[in-house]
Amino acid sequence: MIRSMTGFGRGDFTDDKKSITVEMKGVNHRYCDVYVKIPRKYAFAEEKIKSTVKDRLKRGKIEVSISVDVFGQATGAILVNMEAAKQYYNAFKELEQAFDFGGSDRGRVSLKMLADMPDVIKCMPEAEDEDLITSQIMSALNKALDGMVEMKKTEGERIAKDILDRAEIIRGLKNRIQDRAPLVVREYKEKMKERLDDILQGAVQVPEDRILVEAAVFADKADITEELVRLDSHLSQLENFVEGDSDAIGKKIDFLVQEMNREANTIGSKSNDTEITGLMIDMKAEIEKIREQVQNIA
């Protein structure tokens, strides 16, 4: 069954150290483009995230947002940059000598002053276990993907029903055109004979075989049998695609709908009949509605 390209999914992972939340949404797009928003320190997992999403979602623009909340205090090594501290100290002493602070302690270089300076004391966080973090992110991601796929299936079922209903309408219009087509030639022959009789008013007798030749030429030009047969074939293929189990069929159905529209245009240009033209206009309207729905299919 077909799937929609639009959908939303959310997944979570939590242990005693952190909570990971993955949210993803998909919108229509010609190809499969995946955009990942993830904290910079976890960027090592980005390629794994993209490949996992592309394995399960074949088409659409997918945005994946990942947040990580760490519980408790950060652990790691405290490092002192002695070289930076010495440079700050010397700079403070130089300022102290250059200015008169009136003997007060305000000019004294203190430990707090040095410790407050940038890069003097650093806390180096504990190294992350990249494989462990990646597996935890994947756990939340797969839950989000499960939810998104389920939503895409549900929406796909609605789209499929709409397409099949419209395909049935098109087939009904096609059958009416097919029934009407043979009558067009007969009516053309009768109208042509009536017009000639009105013009000539019995002064000249037009041979019947001449009228038949003209009617045959018109019938050949107005013949839409091939177009109706191809249209019927396209409708059958459309129904097979929609009801089948194949993935990523949006592009195939899109091409098929283009062919259906081409046949409808040819029927309209060849028919030379107001009733068929009206039926063809209704048919093109239904084909266009299917085309709009196809843009949502993955």
RODO-2510 file (C-alpha; in nm, 4 decimals, decimal comma):
residues 298
     n   res          X          Y          Z
     1     m     0,0000     0,0000     0,0000
     2     i     0,1204     0,3498    -0,0775
     3     r     0,2592     0,5857     0,1876
     4     s     0,2325     0,9582     0,2276
     5     m     0,5455     1,1741     0,2350
     6     t     0,4094     1,3806     0,5228
     7     g     0,4307     1,2540     0,8786
     8     f     0,5641     1,3072     1,2299
     9     g     0,7377     1,0833     1,4811
    10     r     0,8832     1,1109     1,8301
    11     g     1,1064     0,8766     2,0271
    12     d     1,2814     0,8844     2,3651
    13     f     1,5647     0,7120     2,5455
    14     t     1,6364     0,7578     2,9180
    15     d     1,8848     0,6029     3,1596
    16     d     2,0348     0,7189     3,4905
    17     k     2,2700     0,9638     3,3178
    18     k     2,0832     1,1235     3,0305
    19     s     1,7582     1,1687     2,8412
    20     i     1,7520     1,1688     2,4600
    21     t     1,4552     1,2937     2,2571
    22     v     1,4227     1,2572     1,8803
    23     e     1,1518     1,4373     1,6833
    24     m     1,1175     1,4102     1,3082
    25     k     0,8808     1,5406     1,0458
    26     g     0,8518     1,4826     0,6730
    27     v     0,7131     1,6987     0,3933
    28     n     0,6864     1,6603     0,0174
    29     h     1,0067     1,6517    -0,1839
    30     r     1,1158     1,5014    -0,5125
    31     y     1,4050     1,3100    -0,3562
    32     c     1,5019     1,1893    -0,0082
    33     d     1,6781     1,4714     0,1765
    34     v     1,7553     1,4328     0,5465
    35     y     1,8479     1,7286     0,7691
    36     v     1,9762     1,6598     1,1207
    37     k     1,9831     1,9061     1,4103
    38     i     2,1982     1,7638     1,6902
    39     p     2,4205     1,9122     1,9651
    40     r     2,7687     1,9677     1,8295
    41     k     2,9343     1,7319     2,0792
    42     y     2,7256     1,4439     1,9380
    43     a     2,7875     1,5216     1,5725
    44     f     2,9772     1,1922     1,5392
    45     a     2,6366     1,0169     1,5177
    46     e     2,5014     1,2298     1,2312
    47     e     2,5959     1,0032     0,9388
    48     k     2,4550     0,6979     1,1141
    49     i     2,1298     0,8882     1,1725
    50     k     2,1021     0,9890     0,8052
    51     s     2,1701     0,6402     0,6710
    52     t     1,9156     0,4868     0,9102
    53     v     1,6462     0,7341     0,8055
    54     k     1,7154     0,6836     0,4331
    55     d     1,6915     0,3062     0,4730
    56     r     1,3304     0,3371     0,5910
    57     l     1,2057     0,6538     0,4204
    58     k     1,2613     0,6564     0,0463
    59     r     1,1284     0,9997    -0,0468
    60     g     1,0581     1,3392     0,1105
    61     k     1,2313     1,6163     0,2999
    62     i     1,2878     1,4864     0,6516
    63     e     1,3976     1,7034     0,9433
    64     v     1,5388     1,5237     1,2480
    65     s     1,5813     1,7190     1,5735
    66     i     1,7737     1,5596     1,8596
    67     s     1,8090     1,6936     2,2144
    68     v     2,0213     1,5418     2,4929
    69     d     1,9746     1,6319     2,8614
    70     v     2,2491     1,5137     3,0974
    71     f     2,1528     1,4515     3,4627
    72     g     2,3681     1,5602     3,7605
    73     q     2,7032     1,7369     3,7619
    74     a     2,9457     1,7064     3,4772
    75     t     3,2563     1,5041     3,5567
    76     g     3,6036     1,5379     3,4150
    77     a     3,9560     1,6668     3,4808
    78     i     4,0350     2,0167     3,6144
    79     l     4,3337     2,1647     3,4326
    80     v     4,5350     2,4749     3,5218
    81     n     4,7030     2,6687     3,2442
    82     m     5,0097     2,7932     3,4306
    83     e     5,1516     2,9738     3,1297
    84     a     4,8345     3,1793     3,0896
    85     a     4,8290     3,2506     3,4665
    86     k     5,1865     3,3794     3,4572
    87     q     5,1110     3,6093     3,1647
    88     y     4,8042     3,7485     3,3395
    89     y     5,0072     3,7940     3,6629
    90     n     5,2859     3,9820     3,4851
    91     a     5,0322     4,2009     3,3060
    92     f     4,8616     4,2856     3,6396
    93     k     5,1970     4,3675     3,8029
    94     e     5,2844     4,5946     3,5140
    95     l     4,9552     4,7784     3,5595
    96     e     5,0138     4,7956     3,9341
    97     q     5,3488     4,9652     3,8802
    98     a     5,2138     5,2017     3,6219
    99     f     4,9346     5,3361     3,8418
   100     d     4,9269     5,4683     4,1956
   101     f     4,6604     5,2945     4,4020
   102     g     4,7448     5,4941     4,7147
   103     g     4,8883     5,2017     4,9080
   104     s     4,5534     5,0199     4,9203
   105     d     4,5127     4,6468     4,8616
   106     r     4,3020     4,7115     4,5567
   107     g     4,6084     4,6931     4,3365
   108     r     4,7300     4,3628     4,4762
   109     v     4,7138     4,0681     4,2371
   110     s     4,4982     3,8022     4,4063
   111     l     4,4395     3,4342     4,3412
   112     k     4,0730     3,5054     4,2676
   113     m     4,1697     3,7590     4,0011
   114     l     4,3896     3,5054     3,8245
   115     a     4,1369     3,2226     3,8597
   116     d     3,8647     3,4381     3,7039
   117     m     4,0672     3,5028     3,3913
   118     p     3,9669     3,3128     3,0739
   119     d     4,1518     2,9879     3,0024
   120     v     4,3412     2,9844     3,3364
   121     i     4,1293     2,7031     3,4859
   122     k     3,9491     2,4612     3,2581
   123     c     3,7189     2,1680     3,3219
   124     m     3,7776     1,8988     3,0638
   125     p     3,4638     1,6836     3,0349
   126     e     3,4912     1,3100     3,0565
   127     a     3,5390     1,1519     2,7153
   128     e     3,2142     1,0245     2,5634
   129     d     3,1714     0,6609     2,4673
   130     e     3,0733     0,7327     2,1064
   131     d     2,9483     0,3819     2,0316
   132     l     2,7278     0,3803     2,3424
   133     i     2,5862     0,7283     2,2759
   134     t     2,5204     0,6416     1,9116
   135     s     2,3306     0,3257     2,0076
   136     q     2,1207     0,5235     2,2567
   137     i     2,0384     0,7863     1,9929
   138     m     1,9498     0,5071     1,7490
   139     s     1,7113     0,3589     2,0051
   140     a     1,5191     0,6894     2,0267
   141     l     1,5449     0,7421     1,6488
   142     n     1,3928     0,4042     1,5652
   143     k     1,0970     0,4753     1,7925
   144     a     1,0457     0,8067     1,6117
   145     l     1,0730     0,6295     1,2755
   146     d     0,8153     0,3688     1,3825
   147     g     0,5696     0,6448     1,4718
   148     m     0,6362     0,8369     1,1514
   149     v     0,6008     0,5288     0,9283
   150     e     0,2701     0,4418     1,0947
   151     m     0,1396     0,7943     1,0335
   152     k     0,2580     0,7816     0,6715
   153     k     0,0747     0,4498     0,6237
   154     t    -0,2476     0,5887     0,7684
   155     e    -0,2307     0,8958     0,5462
   156     g    -0,1355     0,6740     0,2520
   157     e    -0,4517     0,4665     0,2980
   158     r    -0,6615     0,7823     0,2764
   159     i    -0,4786     0,8957    -0,0387
   160     a    -0,5137     0,5493    -0,1940
   161     k    -0,8901     0,5461    -0,1407
   162     d    -0,9246     0,8893    -0,2967
   163     i    -0,7162     0,7907    -0,6011
   164     l    -0,9086     0,4665    -0,6538
   165     d    -1,2426     0,6476    -0,6239
   166     r    -1,1347     0,9008    -0,8866
   167     a    -0,9960     0,6258    -1,1118
   168     e    -1,3422     0,4672    -1,1051
   169     i    -1,4989     0,8001    -1,2023
   170     i    -1,2519     0,8320    -1,4928
   171     r    -1,3314     0,4777    -1,6084
   172     g    -1,7027     0,5633    -1,6081
   173     l    -1,6364     0,8746    -1,8172
   174     k    -1,4198     0,6693    -2,0512
   175     n    -1,7006     0,4174    -2,1005
   176     r    -1,9470     0,6949    -2,1791
   177     i    -1,7069     0,8395    -2,4362
   178     q    -1,6586     0,4925    -2,5816
   179     d    -2,0354     0,4495    -2,6185
   180     r    -2,0738     0,7943    -2,7709
   181     a    -1,7868     0,7721    -3,0248
   182     p    -1,9620     0,5491    -3,2884
   183     l    -2,2658     0,7786    -3,2889
   184     v    -2,0512     1,0807    -3,3789
   185     v    -1,9680     0,9483    -3,7277
   186     r    -2,3309     0,8533    -3,7940
   187     e    -2,4519     1,1974    -3,6867
   188     y    -2,1815     1,3642    -3,8969
   189     k    -2,2956     1,1702    -4,2043
   190     e    -2,6609     1,2655    -4,1479
   191     k    -2,5827     1,6331    -4,0851
   192     m    -2,3579     1,6514    -4,3906
   193     k    -2,6349     1,5087    -4,6091
   194     e    -2,8890     1,7511    -4,4622
   195     r    -2,6599     2,0491    -4,5274
   196     l    -2,5998     1,9428    -4,8862
   197     d    -2,9730     1,8989    -4,9437
   198     d    -3,0380     2,2454    -4,8031
   199     i    -2,7694     2,4007    -5,0252
   200     l    -2,8496     2,2173    -5,3475
   201     q    -3,2278     2,2031    -5,2872
   202     g    -3,2590     1,8936    -5,5006
   203     a    -3,0942     2,0501    -5,8078
   204     v    -2,8122     1,7981    -5,7985
   205     q    -2,8221     1,4491    -5,6563
   206     v    -2,5105     1,3799    -5,4465
   207     p    -2,3982     1,0186    -5,4848
   208     e    -2,4338     0,8124    -5,1689
   209     d    -2,0855     0,6683    -5,2100
   210     r    -1,9407     1,0206    -5,2081
   211     i    -2,1090     1,0900    -4,8773
   212     l    -1,9771     0,7610    -4,7441
   213     v    -1,6209     0,8549    -4,8472
   214     e    -1,6434     1,1887    -4,6686
   215     a    -1,7860     1,0185    -4,3606
   216     a    -1,5021     0,7644    -4,3690
   217     v    -1,2404     1,0389    -4,3852
   218     f    -1,4028     1,2093    -4,0858
   219     a    -1,4250     0,8798    -3,8965
   220     d    -1,0539     0,8168    -3,9499
   221     k    -0,9581     1,1609    -3,8213
   222     a    -1,1942     1,1372    -3,5240
   223     d    -1,1094     0,7779    -3,4310
   224     i    -1,0152     0,7636    -3,0604
   225     t    -1,0117     0,3852    -3,0191
   226     e    -0,6365     0,3652    -2,9524
   227     e    -0,6511     0,6462    -2,6966
   228     l    -0,9408     0,4802    -2,5126
   229     v    -0,7584     0,1449    -2,5046
   230     r    -0,4403     0,3047    -2,3705
   231     l    -0,6377     0,5036    -2,1143
   232     d    -0,8052     0,1853    -1,9922
   233     s    -0,4622     0,0201    -1,9626
   234     h    -0,3265     0,3171    -1,7660
   235     l    -0,6202     0,2983    -1,5257
   236     s    -0,5554    -0,0721    -1,4639
   237     q    -0,1856    -0,0035    -1,3994
   238     l    -0,2767     0,2803    -1,1647
   239     e    -0,5013     0,0526    -0,9609
   240     n    -0,2297    -0,2159    -0,9470
   241     f     0,0265     0,0352    -0,8236
   242     v    -0,2028     0,1760    -0,5574
   243     e    -0,3161    -0,1641    -0,4302
   244     g     0,0277    -0,3288    -0,4559
   245     d     0,2983    -0,3713    -0,1931
   246     s     0,5811    -0,1897    -0,3733
   247     d     0,7626     0,0934    -0,1947
   248     a     0,8585     0,4296    -0,3436
   249     i     0,6005     0,4212    -0,6254
   250     g     0,5201     0,7926    -0,6236
   251     k     0,7387     0,8657    -0,9264
   252     k     0,5898     0,5747    -1,1231
   253     i     0,2339     0,6867    -1,0545
   254     d     0,3266     1,0453    -1,1389
   255     f     0,4514     0,9338    -1,4827
   256     l     0,1378     0,7229    -1,5345
   257     v    -0,0879     1,0190    -1,4568
   258     q     0,1011     1,2290    -1,7121
   259     e     0,0266     0,9632    -1,9749
   260     m    -0,3410     0,9588    -1,8772
   261     n    -0,3549     1,3335    -1,9199
   262     r    -0,1905     1,3023    -2,2623
   263     e    -0,4557     1,0538    -2,3778
   264     a    -0,7350     1,2787    -2,2492
   265     n    -0,5936     1,5752    -2,4422
   266     t    -0,5744     1,3702    -2,7634
   267     i    -0,9324     1,2489    -2,7196
   268     g    -1,0481     1,6070    -2,6764
   269     s    -0,8623     1,7301    -2,9847
   270     k    -0,9850     1,4458    -3,2116
   271     s    -1,3431     1,3985    -3,1014
   272     n    -1,5054     1,7018    -3,2718
   273     d    -1,8127     1,6427    -3,0555
   274     t    -1,9460     1,8693    -2,7827
   275     e    -2,0708     1,5842    -2,5647
   276     i    -1,7364     1,4019    -2,5729
   277     t    -1,5560     1,7312    -2,5135
   278     g    -1,7651     1,7891    -2,2024
   279     l    -1,6920     1,4368    -2,0744
   280     m    -1,3218     1,4861    -2,1488
   281     i    -1,3159     1,8102    -1,9465
   282     d    -1,4663     1,6260    -1,6491
   283     m    -1,2068     1,3516    -1,6982
   284     k    -0,9167     1,5976    -1,7022
   285     a    -1,0455     1,7531    -1,3794
   286     e    -1,0350     1,4123    -1,2072
   287     i    -0,6896     1,3358    -1,3498
   288     e    -0,5625     1,6684    -1,2132
   289     k    -0,6985     1,5841    -0,8673
   290     i    -0,5144     1,2519    -0,8807
   291     r    -0,1969     1,4322    -0,9894
   292     e    -0,2233     1,6597    -0,6852
   293     q    -0,2598     1,3589    -0,4571
   294     v     0,0376     1,1850    -0,6190
   295     q     0,2620     1,4711    -0,5060
   296     n     0,2075     1,3443    -0,1499
   297     i     0,3095     0,9839    -0,2220
   298     a     0,6513     0,8573    -0,1145
***
